[in-house]
Amino acid sequence: MGVVVREENGVVGIMMARLLRRVMEEAKESHLFEFPIWVTVGESSTGELQRKIGEGLGIRVGSRREEDAEIRIKAALEDGKIFLILNEVHEPLVLGKLGIYEDQLVLGSKVVIVTPVQQVCSVMETHRIIEEEGWESLSEEDAWDLLVQEAIDVAANLPGTQGRITGEVVMECWVYCLLFPHAAYKDELIAYWITEGFISGFGWVKHHVVAAENLLDELKERCMLQEEDNNRTRIPNRIASKIFAAATDPGRGGSNRHRILARCELGLKQPPEIAEWEDKERISLCRNQIERLSFATTPPKCSRLTTLLLDHNPLREIPDLFFEHMKSLRVLDLSVTNITSLPSSLSCLCNLRMLSLQFCPYLETLPLPLIQALTELQYLDLYEATIKRVTSKVSFENMPNLHVLDISTKTGRRGITQLSLRGCGSLELFFGLYGLENLEVLDLSGTKIKEFPRRIAELKRLRRLDLLDTKYLTTVDWNAIRWLPKELNWNQCCFDLPRQSQIRGSDGHCISVSDTNIFKTLDANSHLWEGYFQKFYFYVCACEEWREDNERQDSDDPFERDQFYYSDIFAKAKIKHRDPSTSYSKCLEVHATKGVFDGIGGILFNTEFFSLQNNHFIITLSDLGVENMGKLIECRIEKCHQMESFIVGKGRNVNVLQCLRKLWVYHVTKLTTLCKGIFGQKSFTLLNHIYLESCQGLVNLFSLGICFEKLQILELKFCRRLETLFQEDQAGQDAFPLLHTLWLWELPKLKSICNGYLPTLEKLRVKGCPKLRKLPLHVGNPNTTPEVSGETNWWNNLVWEDMGIKNHIRFQDQDPFSL
């Protein structure tokens, strides 16, 4: 059936592959075939091949039995002609199992089979066999030109590159593979490409890796590379032998000609002569028997050298000045060697981007000052490098370009107790927690890690984890975290907050993030609350908003502006109330977040102190779910300019905020009432202190019938529209049976406090309340004398129903500028 293309020398020919792709393109453009389909067979199962053919036919067969899929494909082929290319066929296929029957295909259909196996030609019934024989007849120059044209096509067909990978870049990457006649592991080759700078401009490391993987796949698809076992790849021998001279001889001209020295797997015991080194750009001497890099004269002067591969050699020693004249070097691979130390001239490699020391079993020490001096280093690989003498404190701090660090080992690095990567602002991938069984302090501050290091569960001696200034760490699966150290300091926005310094070092968890969504998986009943979050401070603030708020010079509060004449007095009056209490062990602050946030229900459920600041969307605290606030002891609301009421009651059977003791509300401009609706009798049963300041829209505080049976202090300041405390008349002795301190400052419209009297009032301070003419006082206990302070004019204008009450009060004239 159909046509078999017999590939030359066991690998598909580039010329034939180009021809077949062009034929497929013409088949699509001509519309002579309803179903032009290209399928790469390789190791695909029958079901996988059916799925691929089904996709080309526009039908879904993936979840069906093979027999059913065969019937569906067969039926679909009755609707039109198919042009099918089956590429990389290594074993004879029974096309009938794929739903393809020659006698039932529409007249004019074509099937092309591309195979390197003679048996396929013999077993499968074919109308014609085409042998490819053109490659060997090409000259070196013609073969090179063919590859250059193919590279241009590759670049044009790569997905998602937006022109970052050109035909020239493709040839750079392909020619680089000439350094590995033995084949290179896919991951290593990709790392070389990226650190050499061929694949660049894609942002994150993983995006560079994806682009490189796509390029590898395309090069293999076009037969410029071939897959070996164990995930390795190489240039086919017949292509490499034809093209090597043309690719590596700069004398032949062309921007893609490279100075390469590749002597691999030749059993060499001595390095090449120094003259062969000095004009090269890339040198590969891997997998030989070289023990010493000894030269008769001074070390080679390799000003052009960018890649040096010495891996898989029994190399014992590198001369101290060996790297002195290799300042362009970007890639240095010393993996699987027997070196005991690194030479001091390593510091001369000012452009080094990759240093690999994998499986170096005899390293005595790791010269951290030398490595930290490599400011351009992007990739440091110490996987399974046995470092015999290691200090207890290991620091890779402030290596600004380090993207990937691997220090992992199965045998363990028991001597390390502190590890710091602070200030490695490009670090995305870090491997190595496994084996650090004695690690006590881990600092990943200022890095670009995107995932919470869950493997810390294996570090049972870890007592502190620092994740300061980690703005890219935006999602955490809290359900997957089984263990946390006693001290966790995590701050997305910056390196420190005042509260962090209070809790750090005291077995607490301090977390500052930019979005409440980070906590969505942190349920109220998570095991972390009982096992680890016994002491915590969580701070949520959008990083940009936090910086803007700290840089803003002119406050939107008229009393805080520089031109306000009494701003210093006002500031002194507030200062004792504004700082969060340090007496709470479970604190949550939400500051300058955008929108009505969610995801903090689990935290609120376990929080004692809650502060909400600079939110412009929440209308009432009830939006966050009062059922989550049963343990709340103190609550502070500040500059929430859309909030209309603090809490809304849901009925007499719903009790809220039963543990709340202190409430502080500052500069909430649209707040019209504090408590709205009907509340259960056990609501606010422990509330003993209310402080309100600069709530300019506030008209009254409480709905009728509410009782604060434990309230002792009530402070109301700078609320210019406040007229009454209650929406309707309410007896003070019922609403505030234990109130002993009442402050009323700058309330120009206040007319009434309450009906009845305040039975336990001891201290009343009034300033700027000209319309308040009556005080809810009585002579209940002759041994208790209430103290009232205020302006003399105000005192003289008060109306008294019983002058005996006035005579019983101790009045003190209040200086208008005093505190």
Secondary structure, DSSP 8 states (H G I E B T S, - for coil): --EEEE-GGGS--HHHHHHHHHHHHHHHHHT--SEEEEEE-TT--HHHHHHHHHHHHT---TTS-HHHHHHHHHHHGGGS-EEEEEES--S---GGGGT--GGGS-TT-EEEEEES-HHHHHHS--SEEEE---GGGS-HHHHHHHHHHHHHHHHHH-TT-TTSS-HHHHHHHHHHGGG-TT-EEHHHHHHHHHHHTSS-S-SSHHHHHHHHHHHHHHHHHTTSSEE-STTEEE--HHHHHHHHHHHH-GGG--TT---EEE--SS--SS---HHHHTT-SEEE--SS---B---SSS----TT--EEE--SS---B--TTTTTT-TT--EEE-TT-------GGGGG-TT--EEE-TT-TTB----HHHHHT-TT--EEE-TT--BSS--SEEE-TT-TT--EEE---SS--TT--EEE-TT-TT--EEE--TT-TT--EEE-TT----B--GGGGG-TT--EEEEET-TT--B--GGG-----SEEEEESS-S--HHHHHHTTSS-EEEEES-GGGGTT--TT-HHHHHTTTSEEEEEE-HHHHHHHHH--S-SSTTTSTT-TTHHHHHHHHHHHHS--SS-SEEEEEES--SS--S-HHHHHT-SEEEEES-SS-SBGGGG-GGG-TT--EEEEES-TT--EEEE---TT----SS--EEEEE--TT--EEEES---TTTTTT--EEEEE--TT----B-TT---TT--EEEEES-TT--BSBSS--BHHHH-TT--EEEEES-TT--BS-BS--TT--EEEEES-TT----------TT---EEEE-HHHHHT---S-HHHHHHSEEEE--TT--
